[in-house]
Amino acid sequence: QVQLVESGGGLVQAGGSLRLSCAASGSIFSINIMRWYRQAPGKQRELVAGISSGGSTNYADSVKGRFTISRDNAKKTLYLQMNGLKPEDTAVYYCNLQQLNNQINYWGQGTQVAVSS
């Protein structure tokens, strides 16, 4: 029904930057929340940042001041600008969309981010 495809991950040195993208397609309700989650080896999946269709944002404390979430509704694309990357940011990053009409969540396949020291 909804498809999410992440891109932009890769290997970067500490202090570097990456921009992740998530392209959405399918039957998308106009009122929704899109989020980035990440899962590091041996750890549970955690919320990184979220943004509503109206532009309200929230961030995990660990990424505040370094990451910026944004969305382009015309392009149906979610972004995560990651600056000042740290080794502890290493994880698989997943795009999530929650439709507010039925609360259903959709997930992308993830993109790997690896930060070397």
Secondary structure, 3 states (H helix, E strand, C coil): CEEEEEECCEEEECCCCEEEEEEEEECCCCCEEEEEEEECCCCCCEEEEEEECCCCEEECCCCCCCEEEEEECCCCEEEEEECCCCHHHCEEEEEEEEECCCCCEEECCCEEEEEEC
